């Protein structure tokens, strides 16, 4: 689960708690620079953050359903 620009992954806590009992493994990584996460956060676009999400998917397995909210197309923070 991917939070929108500048938002914490905690936005998905309630949904994650609802999905987990139904057998879903839920991951909601904090974006760089949000809620204490590490890594360079300035000058990045969504295309720069995609490898971070891919790394989480690779860690847990080879397939995933990815969801998020509030598209930030063209964002360069």
C-alpha positions in Angstrom: 0.0 0.0 0.0 1.5 3.3 -1.1 0.4 6.5 0.7 0.0 9.8 -1.2 2.6 12.6 -1.3 4.0 13.4 2.1 1.6 11.1 3.9 2.5 8.3 6.2 1.8 4.6 5.6 -0.2 4.7 8.8 -3.1 6.0 6.6 -3.6 2.3 5.8 -3.5 0.9 9.3 -7.3 0.3 9.5 -7.5 -1.2 6.1 -4.5 -3.5 6.8 -6.1 -4.7 10.0 -9.2 -5.5 8.0 -7.4 -7.4 5.3 -4.9 -9.5 7.4 -7.5 -11.8 8.9 -8.6 -12.8 5.4 -5.2 -14.2 4.6 -3.6 -11.1 3.0 0.0 -10.2 3.8 0.0 -6.4 3.9 3.0 -4.1 3.5 2.9 -0.4 3.7 6.4 1.0 3.5 7.0 4.6 4.6 8.1 6.8 1.7 11.6 8.3 1.9 11.7 11.2 4.4 8.2 10.5 5.9 7.6 9.4 9.5 11.3 8.9 10.3 12.1 6.9 7.2 15.6 7.3 5.9 17.0 8.2 2.5 17.3 11.2 0.3 13.8 12.7 -0.2 14.4 15.9 -2.1 14.2 16.1 -5.8 12.5 12.8 -6.2 9.6 11.9 -8.4 7.4 8.8 -8.3 9.6 7.1 -10.8 12.5 7.4 -8.3 10.4 5.8 -5.6 9.2 2.9 -7.6 12.4 0.8 -7.0 11.7 1.2 -3.3 8.3 -0.4 -3.7 9.7 -3.1 -6.0 12.3 -4.0 -3.3 9.5 -4.5 -0.8 7.7 -6.8 -3.2 10.9 -8.7 -4.0 11.5 -9.2 -0.2 8.1 -10.8 0.3 7.6 -12.7 -2.9 7.3 -12.4 -6.6 3.7 -11.1 -7.0 1.7 -8.4 -5.4 -1.4 -6.3 -5.6 -0.4 -2.7 -5.2 -2.7 0.1 -4.2 -2.4 3.7 -3.2 -4.3 6.9 -2.9 -4.1 10.5 -4.3 -1.9 10.2 -7.3 0.9 12.6 -7.3 1.9 12.4 -11.0 4.7 14.8 -11.8 5.6 15.4 -8.2 9.2 16.4 -7.6 9.5 17.1 -3.8 
